[in-house]
Every structure is written in structure tokens, then in C-alpha cells.
Amino acid sequence: MEDSAITKSAAEAGERFQFKTNINCSGCVAKVTPALNEASGIVHWEVNTNSKEKILTVQSGGITQEQVMEVVKKSGFQITAIGS
């Protein structure tokens, strides 16, 4: 199973956001990793590259849903919020 996850802090997380993306392989994950790791306010993120929708889950430590979307778009990927 290819499921990539990065945890920046053990701090208690705020809101959890989910997005449909086109981040669909380990190369894509590698491309977006620096941007998501450097984004202020992300406690944890992971992409399920096995799901049809390529779900990105972000545990917020202050970042907004819109800011996450901007980070991903700047990395060259499509992103749509789920359940917003």
C-alpha cells in the first residue's frame, strides 16, 4: 500500500481538512512534500495514493483550507475541498 504521511509536530491538532487531488504516485508526493512541510500551520498531512480520489488529509495547526489549496496548486497539482 502506498500511503505517504508526514508529521511535523506532536502538538495537538486543530481542524482536519480533506481534499480530492491528482497527487497519484510517489513522484507526485515527493514533488509536493517540500511545500507542505514548509507550510506554516500544518501539524500532519498524508495522501492516500491508492484511493480513486487521491485523498489528501491535512491536520491543521492554524492553516486554513484555502491556504492548503494554494500550496498544493503552486506545486502544480489539482485540488478540490471535500465537505466544505
N, C-alpha and C positions, 0 to 999 in steps of 0.2 A: 504494500500500500504506500503510495506516495502522498504524504501529508506533511507539509512543511510548517514548522512553528518556531517562532522566536519570542522569548520572554526577556524584557528589558529590566524588570524590577519585580520584587516580591511584594511591592506595595499593593494595598487594597485597590482594586479597580473600580471605576465608575460605570458608565453605561457600556453596553455591548451593542455593537453595530454589525450588521451582516449585509453583504453586497454580492451581486452576481458579477462575475468578471470574465475576462478572456485570458487570465493567467493560468495556462493549461499544462505547463511542463516544468521540470526542474530548471531549465534555462530561463524561463519566464520568471520563476520565483527568484532566481539569482539576480535577475535584472531589477526587480522591484525591491529586493531586500534592503539595499543601502538607503533608499528613500524612506521606507517605512521605519527602519531602525533609527534614522536620524530625525524623524518627525517628533517634535515635542508633544507630549501628552498621550503617547501610546504605551500602555503597560504590557500588552501581549497582542500578537497577531498570528493568524495561521490561514493558510489557503488549502482547501480540500480539492486537489487537482484531480481526484477520482470522480467527483460529482459532476453531473452533466452541466450544472450552472457554474462550476468552478468557484465555489463559495469562499469569500474572504470574510473572516470574522476578526473584528478588532475590539479589544477591551480598552476602553478609553480611560485615560488618567487626566482628562481635560481637553483632549482634541475633539472637535465637532465632526459630525458625519460629513459635512460639506468639505472640511479640511482634509479628511481622509480621501475623499473622492478626488480632490485636486492633486494630492500627492500621487495617487495611482495614475491619473490621467497624464501628469507630467512625465511619468515613467513610460508612457506610450501604450497604456492599456485602457480598455473599455471597462466601465464600472457603473452599476446601477444599484441604488439602495433597495433593500428588501424590507418591506413592512414599515415604511416611513410615512 
